[in-house]
Amino acid sequence: MSRYTEVIVLARRAEKVMEPLTRPDKGRDWHQCFTRVDDSMFGGSRMPSDECYAWVIQFIRHNWHGLLNHLETLAWPDPHSVQVLVRDEDDDCFGLWMIYDGKLVEVSLPRTEREPFSASVTGVLSRTDRHAVGELQGFASAVTPTSAVTGA
């Protein structure tokens, strides 16, 4: 069964930790490999940067059980910098996991709720304000994009 999920890992000085996850490994629970995203992708350089802070992967099947647990067990050089973003195809937005007290835990995002869903590893993350927007149509906001930035 196809089920798309994107995962982004952000971490400082984690090149050595993440490098094995960029190669195939039949011993893992999942088969896809992370892709390194360094500044050469944005600067147009053909040479990879010495530093990389981001890795991405997309799963097309419901086969990534164990990934979050595996990431939790890695020897991160700076565990406080580790952020894992997960977006299942039915999620309204990415969920955020961070390492606290040695555990990779989901950080609650304002105006969201996660509900169990058997077809998803993490469940479904929904915006709780999705319907409130429709209810408030016709009411002018006191904060406009211009006033929020300029203070006008």
PyRosetta script that sets phi, psi and omega in degrees:
from pyrosetta import init, pose_from_sequence

init()
pose = pose_from_sequence("MSRYTEVIVLARRAEKVMEPLTRPDKGRDWHQCFTRVDDSMFGGSRMPSDECYAWVIQFIRHNWHGLLNHLETLAWPDPHSVQVLVRDEDDDCFGLWMIYDGKLVEVSLPRTEREPFSASVTGVLSRTDRHAVGELQGFASAVTPTSAVTGA")
pose.set_psi(1, 129.7)
pose.set_omega(1, 177.5)
pose.set_phi(2, -76.1)
pose.set_psi(2, 136.8)
pose.set_omega(2, 177.5)
pose.set_phi(3, -155.8)
pose.set_psi(3, 108.6)
pose.set_omega(3, -174.9)
pose.set_phi(4, -84.5)
pose.set_psi(4, 134.5)
pose.set_omega(4, 175.5)
pose.set_phi(5, -143.0)
pose.set_psi(5, 132.0)
pose.set_omega(5, 175.1)
pose.set_phi(6, -106.9)
pose.set_psi(6, 140.6)
pose.set_omega(6, 177.5)
pose.set_phi(7, -130.5)
pose.set_psi(7, 131.7)
pose.set_omega(7, 176.0)
pose.set_phi(8, -121.2)
pose.set_psi(8, 129.6)
pose.set_omega(8, 175.5)
pose.set_phi(9, -111.6)
pose.set_psi(9, 126.0)
pose.set_omega(9, 175.4)
pose.set_phi(10, -116.3)
pose.set_psi(10, 129.1)
pose.set_omega(10, -180.0)
pose.set_phi(11, -164.3)
pose.set_psi(11, 141.4)
pose.set_omega(11, 178.6)
pose.set_phi(12, -83.1)
pose.set_psi(12, 141.4)
pose.set_omega(12, 174.9)
pose.set_phi(13, 52.4)
pose.set_psi(13, 37.2)
pose.set_omega(13, -174.6)
pose.set_phi(14, -107.9)
pose.set_psi(14, 17.9)
pose.set_omega(14, -177.0)
pose.set_phi(15, -56.7)
pose.set_psi(15, -46.3)
pose.set_omega(15, -178.2)
pose.set_phi(16, -68.9)
pose.set_psi(16, -34.6)
pose.set_omega(16, -179.9)
pose.set_phi(17, -69.2)
pose.set_psi(17, -41.9)
pose.set_omega(17, -175.5)
pose.set_phi(18, -85.0)
pose.set_psi(18, -20.2)
pose.set_omega(18, -175.1)
pose.set_phi(19, -54.1)
pose.set_psi(19, -44.1)
pose.set_omega(19, 178.1)
pose.set_phi(20, -61.1)
pose.set_psi(20, -25.8)
pose.set_omega(20, -179.5)
pose.set_phi(21, -81.0)
pose.set_psi(21, -4.0)
pose.set_omega(21, 176.0)
pose.set_phi(22, -93.7)
pose.set_psi(22, -0.8)
pose.set_omega(22, 179.5)
pose.set_phi(23, -118.4)
pose.set_psi(23, 151.1)
pose.set_omega(23, 176.7)
pose.set_phi(24, -61.6)
pose.set_psi(24, 145.8)
pose.set_omega(24, 178.2)
pose.set_phi(25, -151.6)
pose.set_psi(25, 109.8)
pose.set_omega(25, -178.1)
pose.set_phi(26, -67.8)
pose.set_psi(26, -14.1)
pose.set_omega(26, 179.8)
pose.set_phi(27, -81.3)
pose.set_psi(27, -9.7)
pose.set_omega(27, -179.8)
pose.set_phi(28, -84.3)
pose.set_psi(28, 158.5)
pose.set_omega(28, 176.4)
pose.set_phi(29, -71.4)
pose.set_psi(29, -22.0)
pose.set_omega(29, 180.0)
pose.set_phi(30, -119.8)
pose.set_psi(30, 159.7)
pose.set_omega(30, -172.2)
pose.set_phi(31, -111.5)
pose.set_psi(31, -21.8)
pose.set_omega(31, -179.7)
pose.set_phi(32, -70.4)
pose.set_psi(32, 163.0)
pose.set_omega(32, -180.0)
pose.set_phi(33, -118.4)
pose.set_psi(33, 146.0)
pose.set_omega(33, 174.7)
pose.set_phi(34, -70.0)
pose.set_psi(34, 148.8)
pose.set_omega(34, 173.5)
pose.set_phi(35, -108.8)
pose.set_psi(35, 129.3)
pose.set_omega(35, 179.4)
pose.set_phi(36, -74.0)
pose.set_psi(36, 133.5)
pose.set_omega(36, 176.9)
pose.set_phi(37, -119.3)
pose.set_psi(37, 103.5)
pose.set_omega(37, 178.5)
pose.set_phi(38, -115.4)
pose.set_psi(38, 178.7)
pose.set_omega(38, -173.8)
pose.set_phi(39, -66.7)
pose.set_psi(39, -15.5)
pose.set_omega(39, 177.7)
pose.set_phi(40, -66.0)
pose.set_psi(40, -26.1)
pose.set_omega(40, 178.5)
pose.set_phi(41, -67.4)
pose.set_psi(41, -27.3)
pose.set_omega(41, -176.8)
pose.set_phi(42, -99.1)
pose.set_psi(42, -28.4)
pose.set_omega(42, -177.8)
pose.set_phi(43, -89.1)
pose.set_psi(43, -6.4)
pose.set_omega(43, 178.3)
pose.set_phi(44, 83.5)
pose.set_psi(44, 4.1)
pose.set_omega(44, 179.7)
pose.set_phi(45, -75.1)
pose.set_psi(45, 145.2)
pose.set_omega(45, 176.2)
pose.set_phi(46, -87.1)
pose.set_psi(46, -11.3)
pose.set_omega(46, -179.5)
pose.set_phi(47, -94.4)
pose.set_psi(47, 130.1)
pose.set_omega(47, 178.2)
pose.set_phi(48, -67.6)
pose.set_psi(48, 149.7)
pose.set_omega(48, 177.6)
pose.set_phi(49, -73.7)
pose.set_psi(49, 153.8)
pose.set_omega(49, 175.2)
pose.set_phi(50, -70.2)
pose.set_psi(50, -27.0)
pose.set_omega(50, -178.1)
pose.set_phi(51, -111.8)
pose.set_psi(51, 138.2)
pose.set_omega(51, 177.5)
pose.set_phi(52, -136.1)
pose.set_psi(52, 135.0)
pose.set_omega(52, -179.5)
pose.set_phi(53, -118.7)
pose.set_psi(53, -2.9)
pose.set_omega(53, -174.5)
pose.set_phi(54, -139.8)
pose.set_psi(54, 142.0)
pose.set_omega(54, 175.9)
pose.set_phi(55, -137.5)
pose.set_psi(55, 141.0)
pose.set_omega(55, -178.2)
pose.set_phi(56, -128.5)
pose.set_psi(56, 153.6)
pose.set_omega(56, 177.2)
pose.set_phi(57, -152.5)
pose.set_psi(57, 147.6)
pose.set_omega(57, 173.4)
pose.set_phi(58, -125.4)
pose.set_psi(58, 129.3)
pose.set_omega(58, 176.0)
pose.set_phi(59, -100.4)
pose.set_psi(59, 136.1)
pose.set_omega(59, 179.7)
pose.set_phi(60, -108.6)
pose.set_psi(60, 0.3)
pose.set_omega(60, 177.4)
pose.set_phi(61, -132.8)
pose.set_psi(61, 167.7)
pose.set_omega(61, 178.7)
pose.set_phi(62, -83.4)
pose.set_psi(62, 53.4)
pose.set_omega(62, -170.8)
pose.set_phi(63, -124.6)
pose.set_psi(63, 29.4)
pose.set_omega(63, -178.4)
pose.set_phi(64, -113.7)
pose.set_psi(64, 25.3)
pose.set_omega(64, 173.3)
pose.set_phi(65, -56.1)
pose.set_psi(65, 141.7)
pose.set_omega(65, 177.3)
pose.set_phi(66, 91.7)
pose.set_psi(66, -13.6)
pose.set_omega(66, -178.1)
pose.set_phi(67, -62.8)
pose.set_psi(67, -50.9)
pose.set_omega(67, -178.1)
pose.set_phi(68, -62.3)
pose.set_psi(68, -40.9)
pose.set_omega(68, 177.0)
pose.set_phi(69, -63.2)
pose.set_psi(69, -40.6)
pose.set_omega(69, 179.1)
pose.set_phi(70, -63.4)
pose.set_psi(70, -46.1)
pose.set_omega(70, 179.1)
pose.set_phi(71, -60.6)
pose.set_psi(71, -36.1)
pose.set_omega(71, 179.4)
pose.set_phi(72, -62.5)
pose.set_psi(72, -32.8)
pose.set_omega(72, -174.8)
pose.set_phi(73, -85.9)
pose.set_psi(73, -7.6)
pose.set_omega(73, -177.1)
pose.set_phi(74, -70.1)
pose.set_psi(74, 152.3)
pose.set_omega(74, -179.6)
pose.set_phi(75, -86.7)
pose.set_psi(75, 77.9)
pose.set_omega(75, -177.7)
pose.set_phi(76, -69.4)
pose.set_psi(76, 131.7)
pose.set_omega(76, 177.8)
pose.set_phi(77, -67.3)
pose.set_psi(77, -28.8)
pose.set_omega(77, 178.3)
pose.set_phi(78, -137.1)
pose.set_psi(78, 78.9)
pose.set_omega(78, -175.4)
pose.set_phi(79, -57.5)
pose.set_psi(79, -28.0)
pose.set_omega(79, -179.4)
pose.set_phi(80, -70.3)
pose.set_psi(80, -15.1)
pose.set_omega(80, 179.7)
pose.set_phi(81, -92.8)
pose.set_psi(81, -7.5)
pose.set_omega(81, -175.1)
pose.set_phi(82, -74.0)
pose.set_psi(82, 125.4)
pose.set_omega(82, 173.9)
pose.set_phi(83, -132.9)
pose.set_psi(83, 130.7)
pose.set_omega(83, 178.1)
pose.set_phi(84, -118.7)
pose.set_psi(84, 121.6)
pose.set_omega(84, 179.8)
pose.set_phi(85, -106.5)
pose.set_psi(85, 129.1)
pose.set_omega(85, -177.8)
pose.set_phi(86, -128.2)
pose.set_psi(86, 129.9)
pose.set_omega(86, 176.2)
pose.set_phi(87, -132.6)
pose.set_psi(87, 109.4)
pose.set_omega(87, 174.2)
pose.set_phi(88, -79.7)
pose.set_psi(88, 156.9)
pose.set_omega(88, -175.4)
pose.set_phi(89, -59.2)
pose.set_psi(89, -22.9)
pose.set_omega(89, 178.9)
pose.set_phi(90, -97.8)
pose.set_psi(90, -1.7)
pose.set_omega(90, 179.4)
pose.set_phi(91, -73.0)
pose.set_psi(91, 146.1)
pose.set_omega(91, 174.1)
pose.set_phi(92, -77.4)
pose.set_psi(92, -25.9)
pose.set_omega(92, -178.5)
pose.set_phi(93, -156.8)
pose.set_psi(93, 170.6)
pose.set_omega(93, 176.3)
pose.set_phi(94, -68.5)
pose.set_psi(94, 142.5)
pose.set_omega(94, 169.2)
pose.set_phi(95, -92.1)
pose.set_psi(95, 155.4)
pose.set_omega(95, -176.3)
pose.set_phi(96, -119.8)
pose.set_psi(96, 126.5)
pose.set_omega(96, 174.1)
pose.set_phi(97, -116.2)
pose.set_psi(97, 139.8)
pose.set_omega(97, 177.4)
pose.set_phi(98, -138.3)
pose.set_psi(98, 161.2)
pose.set_omega(98, 179.6)
pose.set_phi(99, -89.9)
pose.set_psi(99, 120.5)
pose.set_omega(99, 174.7)
pose.set_phi(100, -127.3)
pose.set_psi(100, 126.4)
pose.set_omega(100, 179.3)
pose.set_phi(101, 52.3)
pose.set_psi(101, 39.4)
pose.set_omega(101, 177.0)
pose.set_phi(102, 79.5)
pose.set_psi(102, 1.2)
pose.set_omega(102, -179.2)
pose.set_phi(103, -115.3)
pose.set_psi(103, 139.5)
pose.set_omega(103, 174.8)
pose.set_phi(104, -86.0)
pose.set_psi(104, 111.8)
pose.set_omega(104, -175.7)
pose.set_phi(105, -126.2)
pose.set_psi(105, 151.0)
pose.set_omega(105, 177.3)
pose.set_phi(106, -75.5)
pose.set_psi(106, 135.1)
pose.set_omega(106, 177.7)
pose.set_phi(107, -94.8)
pose.set_psi(107, 127.5)
pose.set_omega(107, 179.6)
pose.set_phi(108, -66.4)
pose.set_psi(108, 129.8)
pose.set_omega(108, 175.8)
pose.set_phi(109, -99.9)
pose.set_psi(109, 141.2)
pose.set_omega(109, 179.3)
pose.set_phi(110, -56.6)
pose.set_psi(110, 141.4)
pose.set_omega(110, 175.0)
pose.set_phi(111, 59.7)
pose.set_psi(111, 35.2)
pose.set_omega(111, 173.9)
pose.set_phi(112, -133.4)
pose.set_psi(112, 159.1)
pose.set_omega(112, 172.5)
pose.set_phi(113, -147.0)
pose.set_psi(113, 143.2)
pose.set_omega(113, 178.8)
pose.set_phi(114, -107.6)
pose.set_psi(114, 130.4)
pose.set_omega(114, 178.9)
pose.set_phi(115, -120.1)
pose.set_psi(115, 142.8)
pose.set_omega(115, 178.0)
pose.set_phi(116, -60.3)
pose.set_psi(116, 143.9)
pose.set_omega(116, 177.0)
pose.set_phi(117, -151.6)
pose.set_psi(117, 117.8)
pose.set_omega(117, -171.4)
pose.set_phi(118, -61.9)
pose.set_psi(118, -24.7)
pose.set_omega(118, -179.3)
pose.set_phi(119, -83.8)
pose.set_psi(119, 0.3)
pose.set_omega(119, -177.2)
pose.set_phi(120, -125.0)
pose.set_psi(120, 143.7)
pose.set_omega(120, 177.7)
pose.set_phi(121, -66.6)
pose.set_psi(121, -40.0)
pose.set_omega(121, -174.6)
pose.set_phi(122, -104.2)
pose.set_psi(122, -6.4)
pose.set_omega(122, -172.6)
pose.set_phi(123, 91.3)
pose.set_psi(123, -167.9)
pose.set_omega(123, -177.5)
pose.set_phi(124, -115.8)
pose.set_psi(124, 128.7)
pose.set_omega(124, 178.3)
pose.set_phi(125, -98.3)
pose.set_psi(125, 118.5)
pose.set_omega(125, -177.2)
pose.set_phi(126, -116.8)
pose.set_psi(126, 147.3)
pose.set_omega(126, 172.3)
pose.set_phi(127, -80.5)
pose.set_psi(127, 127.1)
pose.set_omega(127, -179.8)
pose.set_phi(128, -80.0)
pose.set_psi(128, -14.9)
pose.set_omega(128, 180.0)
pose.set_phi(129, -94.7)
pose.set_psi(129, 6.6)
pose.set_omega(129, -178.0)
pose.set_phi(130, -57.0)
pose.set_psi(130, -45.6)
pose.set_omega(130, -177.3)
pose.set_phi(131, -82.1)
pose.set_psi(131, -24.1)
pose.set_omega(131, 179.8)
pose.set_phi(132, -64.1)
pose.set_psi(132, -31.7)
pose.set_omega(132, 179.8)
pose.set_phi(133, -61.9)
pose.set_psi(133, -45.7)
pose.set_omega(133, 179.0)
pose.set_phi(134, -63.7)
pose.set_psi(134, -35.5)
pose.set_omega(134, -179.4)
pose.set_phi(135, -70.6)
pose.set_psi(135, -27.0)
pose.set_omega(135, -176.4)
pose.set_phi(136, -93.8)
pose.set_psi(136, 1.1)
pose.set_omega(136, 178.8)
pose.set_phi(137, -59.5)
pose.set_psi(137, 139.9)
pose.set_omega(137, -177.6)
pose.set_phi(138, 97.8)
pose.set_psi(138, -14.3)
pose.set_omega(138, 175.9)
pose.set_phi(139, -101.7)
pose.set_psi(139, 128.8)
pose.set_omega(139, 179.4)
pose.set_phi(140, -77.4)
pose.set_psi(140, 139.5)
pose.set_omega(140, 177.9)
pose.set_phi(141, -81.3)
pose.set_psi(141, 143.3)
pose.set_omega(141, 176.9)
pose.set_phi(142, -76.2)
pose.set_psi(142, -19.4)
pose.set_omega(142, 179.8)
pose.set_phi(143, -112.2)
pose.set_psi(143, 120.1)
pose.set_omega(143, 175.7)
pose.set_phi(144, -104.6)
pose.set_psi(144, 160.1)
pose.set_omega(144, 178.0)
pose.set_phi(145, -53.9)
pose.set_psi(145, -37.5)
pose.set_omega(145, -179.4)
pose.set_phi(146, -68.8)
pose.set_psi(146, -45.8)
pose.set_omega(146, -177.2)
pose.set_phi(147, -69.1)
pose.set_psi(147, -30.0)
pose.set_omega(147, 179.5)
pose.set_phi(148, -68.2)
pose.set_psi(148, -35.6)
pose.set_omega(148, -177.6)
pose.set_phi(149, -84.5)
pose.set_psi(149, -45.2)
pose.set_omega(149, -172.9)
pose.set_phi(150, -93.1)
pose.set_psi(150, -14.3)
pose.set_omega(150, -176.2)
pose.set_phi(151, 78.6)
pose.set_psi(151, 8.5)
pose.set_omega(151, -178.8)
pose.set_phi(152, -74.3)
pose.dump_pdb("model.pdb")
